[in-house]
Amino acid sequence: MATKAETRLRFSVALSREADAAAGRALAQAVRNGLGAGMVDLAFLFFSSHYAKEAEALCAAVRRELAPGLLVGCTGEGVIAGGEEIETQAAATLWAARMPDVTLTPLRLSSPQGADGLTIHGWPEGLGAERQKPVFILLADPFSTPVDEVLSVLADRCPGSAAIGGLAGGGHDFGENRLILNDEVYDGGLVGVALSGRIAVRMVVSQGCRPIGEPYVVTKAEQNVIHELGGVPALERLQALFESLGSDERRIAQRALHLGIVIDEHRDRFERGDFLVRNLIGADRGSGSVAIGDQVQEGQTVQFHLRDAQSASEDLNLLLAADRSIHRAPLGALLFSCCGRGRGLFGRPHHDITTVREREGDVPIAGFFAQGEIGPVGGSNFLHGYTASLALFSEPNP
């Protein structure tokens, strides 16, 4: 499907279940039919691990048939395209865009194993020096790429730039995932694109949680271990909260309890969306401390969160409704959804993509189920889990 003819930006998406590299040709032809005649500036190719051994042939077929100016892609735990989420079967999707007056800068970053500290190769010279801050779409291998460090480098070199994307999936060890940049196929590192120029990219990051209990100030902490909340042992606060929950919420808390860290401390009150949600990974009864999946500092405000299907669905719907209340419908979209979502969380297929289409309209959309999701919260870029990260593309405001 393509966007209306009167727009400058045009998008098209195709899905194939063909079980070999012939899928590349079918995808490219379908996308070409959707876009019509003219140059294809940017294309994303996402495919399940069933195609990993044939990634070179798949990539070559797309480039031969479509000749995009820039091709980026990777393997995923599953594929998202059109109105479907294919989680276990072989599938590939191609999403393509015509973007006149948009500068596309390809990215290929790698961090050698055994290096003393982070060493990034391939940062484009001059990227980030322009007046308009670029938007980054990043795809990374989780086994070989220190994504948090990459995002720190991005913040240093391109302060204020937003990044979105996901970690490649399907592989279970080093070298099993595939990443694509033009005619090259890699088994590690990071690929992506920086966009700048006449395009608007807005981002919706749904962490799928709801806050419970009361917010507390961290009064004693060390790295990722919280010793005290509001002057009381953190575990004591957690136990009191657990006892206050109803039976249904207790069952959820036993398997899906998280901690949210407030992003902007200057707010008068904190609500859903004001927190960076992190896993609760352990507790020590002896010291009364709890550990989370990120560093926390004394003086920060935190609040416990629950994640379940209802909360995740409600969170995505609320964020998308808020987006449509102030923005016009997008012309195209990319969706990076956690492999912990999908049918396993919601009990039915196609939840995230159906919700996006219901709220944002019947736009060309593609993506994949990721091993981690990249997206901004509170003006900073983070690596998330159990999240749906959505990039919405539209014409810039006049």
ZIWO-V736809 format. One line per field, one symbol per residue. phi: phi as a letter, one per 20 degrees, with the letter a starting at -180 (. if undefined). burial: 1 if it has 9 or more other C-alpha atoms within 8 Angstrom, else 0. Layout:
phi->???
burial->???
//
This chain:
phi->.cefffeffccbcbccdgebfggffffffffgffenfpfeeccdddbffgegfdffffffffffedlffbdcaafbfaddamcccdecefabccdcbdcfmdeddfccdbcgfnfenecddnfffnfoefffffdddcccefeccffgffffffffecgnfecbqbegcnedagneecccbleddddanccrbddboebdcdcdddemccfcmdfcefdbbbldddecclndggfffffffgfeefffffffffcbdccddfedfeffbdcgnedeecfedrbcffemecdceaecdfnfdcbfcdcbfffffffffffffffffccfffeabccddffeelffeembemffffffffedoedfcbrbedercdaecmncecedcmdddcdddbfffg
burial->11100001111111110110111111111111011000011111111111110111111111101101011111111111111111100111111111100101011111100000001000100011000011111111110110100010011001101111111111100101111111101011111111110111101111111110000111111101111110001111100011001000010110011111111000000001011111110011000111111011110111111111001111111011101100000111111111101110110011111111101110111111111111111000111111111111111000
//
